[in-house]
Amino acid sequence: MRVSPPISSTSLVYSPKQQERFIKYQQTQQQQISTQFTKRRCKINDITLYDCGGHRQTSRSVSWNSTGTFLSFASSFDRLAKIWTIDSSSATNNNNTREYTALMGHTAPVERVRFHPNEPSLLCTAAEDRSVRIWDIRHNNNHNHNRSNNHKMELKSPDKYGNCPASIEWSTQGMYVAVGEKNDVVHVYDVRKCDTNQPCASFDLSTQHSVLQECHFSPCGQHLVAATKSSVDGMGQVRIWRWNTGGGGDDEEEVKDDASVFVGHTGPIYTLAFSPDGTRLATGGSDALVGLWDVSTMVCASTITRRTKFVRSVAFSYDSKFVASCSEEDGVDISLACDGSKVGLVSLSSTATEGGGGGGGQQQQQQQRGYQMNYGNGIGGGADEICFHPKAYIIACARNYSSTGGGGGGGGSGA
């Protein structure tokens, strides 16, 4: 296995013509960020928590559209993808949230939702009916439920590997969707040709003794970046390779030995996310750690060690300054993306919400500080998936309970 990267790490972010400018820009930005955060201490100043849906609305996945006007979550209970409108400018009570539409068509619980990175009306969903669908929600106003306005792609893996893909992710420009299946094969679909139900490239990671957990496109769109576990020693690995050399149709290619492999966790890496500016990569694993990687060198520059259970999801703020992480524990940890230092903990229960890196109080103390909360049924615990608003310090959290549990919630954080 080759561990040292055979490709330039900066090529993950920019094309060769842009790399020289990128390096100079990055050096300047790092100096500015370092100076900025040594002059002042960031902390959470105000929190508003509110629920989207009732106690029956369980969800494992959540996604904002590119403009932040719509929030989608996978509604496992009723096999729908729900779309909500949220006014982020006045997030002081539940009156600014309402259900916009529900996408009907899946015949089993919906497990994944991902809005298009640039088109605010396009949504990709995956469900346990062994299908991935792409929807246009522009035809779904006035609460008209849509059954036909979608394109369907069937899973390629045998039934024994499960009924839902491990992950679905758009490319940066939104022309391709990477579907990572649970037989450790990644299929790339051209959404302009998705009616054919044939991937334009497929890659089998099992030939490299890797167990796939999640797969994303690199910021430049030329590489696939997979969160994996080694089937040999169980170590968590980030695996990177060029995807546009893959075979077409159902012909699966092996991920070649010249793929870059970076060992970063002592167990499986369950989740990863690139910062919007493309300079950082966050990984979360079963070892309860969050790794913050410098993309230009693919060196893990900082590690967040405050969690004690496996990390389920990581997300960067729209300005790339903050990184959020969640696990089975209560709350969403907010950190500085530059070094992982603590900003605060957004509690999802009726107990304390910490600010400024330490100390919490009871709900009465929080109300005195200006916190406003609506916890629905009051159930605490962690989140299955989190996602930052594309233009504001607002975090959406998908939370999955039993049939008597509570619904998905959104938390706003000011820093």
C-alpha positions as CSV (number, residue, x, y, z in Angstrom):
1,M,0.0,0.0,0.0
2,R,1.3,3.4,-0.9
3,V,0.8,5.8,1.9
4,S,2.7,8.9,0.7
5,P,0.6,10.9,-1.8
6,P,1.6,10.4,-5.4
7,I,-0.5,13.4,-6.5
8,S,-0.2,17.1,-5.5
9,S,-2.4,17.8,-2.6
10,T,-3.2,21.2,-3.8
11,S,-4.7,19.7,-6.9
12,L,-7.6,18.6,-4.7
13,V,-8.7,22.2,-4.5
14,Y,-7.6,24.0,-7.7
15,S,-6.6,23.2,-11.2
16,P,-2.8,23.4,-12.0
17,K,-3.1,27.0,-13.4
18,Q,-4.6,28.2,-10.1
19,Q,-2.3,26.3,-7.7
20,E,0.5,29.0,-7.5
21,R,-2.1,31.7,-6.7
22,F,-3.7,29.4,-4.2
23,I,-0.5,28.8,-2.3
24,K,0.1,32.6,-2.0
25,Y,-3.5,33.2,-1.0
26,Q,-3.5,30.5,1.6
27,Q,-0.3,31.8,3.3
28,T,-1.9,35.3,3.5
29,Q,-5.2,33.9,4.8
30,Q,-3.5,31.8,7.5
31,Q,-1.6,34.8,8.8
32,Q,-4.8,36.9,8.9
33,I,-6.8,34.2,10.6
34,S,-4.1,33.6,13.2
35,T,-3.9,37.3,14.0
36,Q,-7.7,37.6,14.2
37,F,-8.3,34.8,16.6
38,T,-5.4,35.7,19.0
39,K,-6.9,39.2,19.4
40,R,-10.3,38.1,20.5
41,R,-11.9,35.0,22.0
42,C,-14.9,33.6,20.2
43,K,-17.9,32.4,22.1
44,I,-21.5,31.6,21.6
45,N,-23.5,34.7,22.5
46,D,-27.1,33.6,21.8
47,I,-28.9,30.4,21.1
48,T,-32.3,29.6,19.6
49,L,-33.5,26.0,19.3
50,Y,-36.7,25.0,17.5
51,D,-38.2,21.9,16.1
52,C,-39.3,21.2,12.5
53,G,-42.1,18.7,12.6
54,G,-43.7,16.9,15.5
55,H,-42.8,14.0,17.7
56,R,-43.3,11.5,14.8
57,Q,-40.9,13.2,12.4
58,T,-37.7,11.1,12.9
59,S,-34.8,11.8,10.6
60,R,-31.2,10.7,9.9
61,S,-30.2,13.3,7.3
62,V,-30.6,17.0,6.8
63,S,-29.5,19.5,4.0
64,W,-29.8,23.2,3.3
65,N,-30.3,24.4,-0.3
66,S,-27.7,26.7,-1.8
67,T,-29.5,29.9,-0.8
68,G,-30.5,28.8,2.7
69,T,-34.2,29.3,1.9
70,F,-35.2,25.6,2.1
71,L,-34.2,22.9,4.6
72,S,-34.8,19.3,3.7
73,F,-34.8,16.3,6.1
74,A,-35.3,12.6,5.5
75,S,-38.5,11.6,7.2
76,S,-38.0,8.0,8.0
77,F,-41.5,7.4,9.6
78,D,-43.6,8.3,6.5
79,R,-41.1,7.6,3.7
80,L,-41.0,11.2,2.6
81,A,-38.4,13.9,2.0
82,K,-39.8,16.9,3.8
83,I,-39.0,20.5,2.7
84,W,-39.3,23.4,5.1
85,T,-38.9,27.1,4.7
86,I,-37.0,28.9,7.5
87,D,-36.6,32.6,7.9
88,S,-33.1,32.9,9.3
89,S,-33.4,36.7,9.8
90,S,-36.0,36.3,12.6
91,A,-35.3,33.0,14.3
92,T,-36.9,33.9,17.6
93,N,-39.9,31.5,17.6
94,N,-41.5,28.7,15.7
95,N,-43.6,31.0,13.6
96,N,-40.9,31.5,11.1
97,T,-40.8,27.8,10.1
98,R,-43.4,25.9,8.0
99,E,-43.5,22.8,5.9
100,Y,-43.3,23.8,2.2
101,T,-43.8,20.4,0.6
102,A,-43.2,16.7,0.9
103,L,-41.7,14.6,-1.9
104,M,-43.6,11.3,-2.3
105,G,-42.3,8.3,-4.4
106,H,-40.0,6.3,-2.2
107,T,-41.6,3.0,-0.9
108,A,-39.3,2.7,2.1
109,P,-37.8,5.0,4.8
110,V,-35.7,7.9,3.3
111,E,-32.2,7.8,4.7
112,R,-30.2,10.5,2.9
113,V,-31.0,14.0,1.5
114,R,-28.6,16.3,-0.4
115,F,-29.5,19.6,-2.0
116,H,-27.7,20.6,-5.2
117,P,-24.6,22.8,-4.5
118,N,-25.7,25.6,-6.9
119,E,-29.4,25.0,-8.0
120,P,-31.6,25.7,-5.0
121,S,-34.5,23.7,-6.3
122,L,-32.8,20.3,-7.0
123,L,-32.6,17.6,-4.3
124,C,-31.1,14.2,-4.3
125,T,-32.5,11.5,-2.0
126,A,-31.7,7.9,-1.1
127,A,-34.0,5.4,0.6
128,E,-34.2,1.8,1.8
129,D,-36.2,0.9,-1.4
130,R,-32.8,0.6,-3.1
131,S,-33.1,3.7,-5.1
132,V,-31.6,7.2,-5.4
133,R,-33.8,9.9,-6.8
134,I,-33.3,13.5,-8.1
135,W,-36.2,15.9,-7.6
136,D,-37.1,19.4,-8.7
137,I,-39.1,21.0,-6.0
138,R,-40.3,24.0,-8.1
139,H,-43.4,22.1,-9.0
140,N,-44.3,21.4,-5.4
141,N,-45.5,24.7,-4.1
142,N,-48.9,25.1,-2.3
143,H,-48.2,21.8,-0.5
144,N,-48.8,19.7,-3.6
145,H,-47.1,16.4,-3.0
146,N,-45.0,15.2,-5.9
147,R,-45.0,11.6,-7.1
148,S,-43.6,11.8,-10.6
149,N,-41.2,14.8,-11.0
150,N,-38.1,12.8,-10.3
151,H,-35.4,10.7,-11.9
152,K,-34.6,7.3,-10.4
153,M,-31.4,5.3,-10.2
154,E,-31.3,1.8,-8.8
155,L,-28.6,0.4,-6.6
156,K,-26.2,-2.0,-8.3
157,S,-25.1,-4.0,-5.2
158,P,-26.7,-7.4,-4.3
159,D,-29.5,-7.4,-1.8
160,K,-27.3,-8.9,0.9
161,Y,-25.4,-5.6,1.2
162,G,-28.5,-3.7,2.3
163,N,-31.2,-1.6,0.8
164,C,-29.7,1.9,1.2
165,P,-26.4,3.4,-0.1
166,A,-23.7,4.4,2.4
167,S,-23.6,7.9,1.1
168,I,-24.7,10.2,-1.7
169,E,-22.8,13.4,-2.6
170,W,-22.9,16.0,-5.4
171,S,-19.8,17.2,-7.2
172,T,-18.9,20.9,-6.7
173,Q,-20.4,22.0,-10.0
174,G,-23.4,19.7,-9.5
175,M,-23.1,17.7,-12.7
176,Y,-22.3,14.4,-11.0
177,V,-23.5,12.4,-8.0
178,A,-21.3,9.9,-6.2
179,V,-23.2,7.0,-4.7
180,G,-21.2,4.9,-2.3
181,E,-22.8,1.5,-1.9
182,K,-22.4,-0.9,1.1
183,N,-20.5,-3.4,-1.0
184,D,-17.6,-0.9,-1.0
185,V,-18.2,0.2,-4.6
186,V,-18.5,3.9,-5.6
187,H,-20.6,4.8,-8.7
188,V,-20.5,8.2,-10.3
189,Y,-23.6,9.3,-12.2
190,D,-23.9,12.1,-14.7
191,V,-27.2,13.7,-13.7
192,R,-27.7,15.0,-17.2
193,K,-28.0,11.3,-18.3
194,C,-29.5,9.8,-15.1
195,D,-32.5,8.4,-17.1
196,T,-30.2,5.7,-18.4
197,N,-29.6,4.4,-14.9
198,Q,-26.0,3.7,-15.9
199,P,-23.0,5.2,-14.0
200,C,-20.3,6.9,-16.0
201,A,-17.6,5.5,-13.6
202,S,-17.4,2.8,-10.9
203,F,-14.7,2.0,-8.4
204,D,-14.3,-1.1,-6.2
205,L,-12.5,-0.2,-2.9
206,S,-12.6,-3.8,-1.6
207,T,-9.7,-4.7,-3.9
208,Q,-7.6,-2.3,-1.7
209,H,-8.9,-3.9,1.5
210,S,-11.0,-0.9,2.3
211,V,-14.5,-0.8,3.9
212,L,-16.3,2.3,2.6
213,Q,-18.2,4.6,5.0
214,E,-18.6,7.8,3.0
215,C,-17.4,9.3,-0.3
216,H,-17.2,12.9,-1.4
217,F,-15.8,14.8,-4.4
218,S,-12.8,17.0,-3.8
219,P,-13.3,20.8,-4.0
220,C,-11.9,20.8,-7.5
221,G,-14.2,17.9,-8.5
222,Q,-11.4,15.9,-10.1
223,H,-10.9,13.4,-7.2
224,L,-13.0,11.2,-5.0
225,V,-12.2,11.3,-1.3
226,A,-13.5,8.3,0.7
227,A,-13.8,7.8,4.5
228,T,-12.8,4.1,5.0
229,K,-11.6,1.5,7.4
230,S,-8.8,-0.9,6.6
231,S,-10.0,-4.5,6.6
232,V,-6.5,-5.5,7.5
233,D,-5.7,-3.6,10.6
234,G,-8.9,-1.7,11.3
235,M,-7.3,1.7,11.0
236,G,-9.3,4.7,9.6
237,Q,-8.1,5.9,6.3
238,V,-8.8,8.8,3.9
239,R,-8.4,7.5,0.4
240,I,-8.1,9.9,-2.6
241,W,-8.0,9.1,-6.3
242,R,-8.8,10.6,-9.7
243,W,-12.3,9.5,-10.6
244,N,-12.5,10.5,-14.3
245,T,-10.3,7.6,-15.4
246,G,-12.9,5.0,-14.3
247,G,-14.7,2.7,-16.6
248,G,-18.2,3.4,-17.8
249,G,-21.4,1.6,-17.2
250,D,-21.4,-1.4,-14.8
251,D,-17.7,-2.1,-15.4
252,E,-16.1,-1.6,-12.0
253,E,-12.4,-0.6,-11.9
254,E,-10.1,-1.2,-9.0
255,V,-8.9,1.8,-7.1
256,K,-5.3,1.8,-8.3
257,D,-2.2,1.4,-6.0
258,D,-1.3,5.0,-6.9
259,A,-4.3,6.3,-4.9
260,S,-3.3,8.5,-1.9
261,V,-3.9,6.9,1.5
262,F,-3.8,8.9,4.7
263,V,-4.1,7.1,8.0
264,G,-5.9,9.4,10.5
265,H,-7.9,7.4,13.1
266,T,-7.5,4.2,15.1
267,G,-10.9,3.0,13.9
268,P,-13.3,3.5,11.0
269,I,-13.7,7.1,9.7
270,Y,-17.4,7.6,9.6
271,T,-17.7,11.1,8.3
272,L,-15.8,13.8,6.5
273,A,-16.4,17.3,5.2
274,F,-14.4,19.9,3.3
275,S,-14.5,23.6,4.3
276,P,-16.2,25.9,1.8
277,D,-12.9,27.6,1.0
278,G,-11.4,24.2,0.2
279,T,-8.4,24.6,2.5
280,R,-9.4,22.2,5.3
281,L,-10.8,18.7,5.7
282,A,-12.5,17.5,8.8
283,T,-12.8,13.8,9.6
284,G,-14.7,12.0,12.5
285,G,-14.3,8.5,13.5
286,S,-15.1,5.7,15.9
287,D,-12.2,6.8,18.2
288,A,-14.3,9.8,19.2
289,L,-11.8,12.2,17.6
290,V,-12.2,14.9,15.0
291,G,-9.2,15.5,12.7
292,L,-8.6,18.9,11.1
293,W,-6.5,18.4,8.0
294,D,-4.5,21.0,5.9
295,V,-5.6,20.1,2.4
296,S,-2.5,21.7,0.8
297,T,-0.3,19.1,2.6
298,M,-2.8,16.5,3.8
299,V,-1.4,16.7,7.2
300,C,-3.7,16.4,10.2
301,A,-2.8,19.8,11.9
302,S,-5.2,19.6,14.8
303,T,-7.3,17.1,16.7
304,I,-10.5,17.7,18.7
305,T,-10.6,15.3,21.7
306,R,-13.7,16.5,23.6
307,R,-16.0,13.8,22.5
308,T,-16.1,10.4,24.2
309,K,-18.3,8.4,21.7
310,F,-17.9,7.9,18.0
311,V,-18.4,11.0,15.8
312,R,-21.4,10.8,13.6
313,S,-21.2,14.0,11.6
314,V,-18.9,17.1,11.0
315,A,-19.7,20.4,9.2
316,F,-18.0,23.7,8.5
317,S,-19.6,27.1,8.7
318,Y,-20.3,29.1,5.5
319,D,-17.2,31.2,6.1
320,S,-14.9,28.2,7.0
321,K,-14.1,29.7,10.4
322,F,-16.0,27.2,12.5
323,V,-16.4,23.4,12.6
324,A,-19.2,21.6,14.3
325,S,-19.3,17.9,15.3
326,C,-21.8,15.6,16.9
327,S,-21.8,12.1,18.4
328,E,-24.2,10.0,20.5
329,E,-23.5,12.4,23.4
330,D,-25.8,15.4,24.0
331,G,-25.0,18.5,22.1
332,V,-23.2,19.8,19.1
333,D,-19.6,20.9,19.7
334,I,-18.5,24.1,18.0
335,S,-14.8,24.7,17.5
336,L,-12.5,27.1,15.7
337,A,-11.5,25.5,12.3
338,C,-8.0,26.9,12.5
339,D,-6.9,24.9,15.6
340,G,-9.9,23.0,17.0
341,S,-10.1,25.1,20.2
342,K,-13.5,25.1,21.8
343,V,-16.1,27.9,21.1
344,G,-19.0,26.2,22.9
345,L,-21.5,23.4,23.1
346,V,-25.0,23.7,21.8
347,S,-27.1,21.4,24.0
348,L,-30.1,19.6,22.3
349,S,-31.7,18.8,25.7
350,S,-33.3,20.8,28.4
351,T,-30.0,21.1,30.3
352,A,-27.2,23.6,29.9
353,T,-25.7,25.0,26.8
354,E,-22.1,25.9,27.3
355,G,-20.5,29.0,25.8
356,G,-17.0,30.3,25.4
357,G,-15.3,27.0,26.0
358,G,-16.6,26.1,29.4
359,G,-19.2,26.3,32.1
360,G,-22.9,25.8,31.8
361,G,-26.0,26.7,33.8
362,Q,-29.5,25.7,34.3
363,Q,-32.3,26.7,31.9
364,Q,-33.2,29.7,34.1
365,Q,-29.6,31.0,33.8
366,Q,-29.7,30.6,30.0
367,Q,-33.0,32.5,29.8
368,Q,-31.4,35.3,31.7
369,R,-28.6,35.4,29.2
370,G,-31.1,35.7,26.3
371,Y,-31.4,32.0,25.3
372,Q,-34.8,31.0,23.8
373,M,-35.6,27.3,23.6
374,N,-38.3,25.0,22.3
375,Y,-37.3,21.4,22.9
376,G,-40.6,19.8,21.9
377,N,-40.7,16.7,24.1
378,G,-37.5,17.5,25.9
379,I,-35.5,14.5,24.7
380,G,-31.8,15.2,24.7
381,G,-29.0,13.2,23.1
382,G,-26.9,13.8,20.0
383,A,-27.6,14.3,16.4
384,D,-27.3,11.8,13.5
385,E,-26.3,14.5,11.0
386,I,-25.6,18.3,11.1
387,C,-25.4,20.9,8.4
388,F,-24.5,24.6,8.6
389,H,-26.6,27.2,6.9
390,P,-24.9,28.5,3.7
391,K,-25.1,32.2,4.7
392,A,-25.6,32.3,8.5
393,Y,-24.5,30.8,11.8
394,I,-27.4,28.4,11.9
395,I,-27.0,24.6,12.3
396,A,-29.7,22.1,11.3
397,C,-29.6,18.8,13.2
398,A,-31.3,15.5,12.1
399,R,-32.2,13.3,15.1
400,N,-33.6,9.8,14.9
401,Y,-35.6,8.5,17.8
402,S,-37.9,5.5,18.4
403,S,-41.5,5.8,17.2
404,T,-42.3,7.8,20.4
405,G,-39.3,10.1,20.1
406,G,-39.0,13.7,19.0
407,G,-38.4,15.3,15.7
408,G,-35.6,17.0,13.9
409,G,-34.4,20.3,15.3
410,G,-32.4,23.3,14.2
411,G,-30.0,25.3,16.3
412,G,-28.6,28.7,15.6
413,S,-25.3,29.9,17.0
414,G,-23.8,33.3,16.9
415,A,-20.1,33.7,17.3
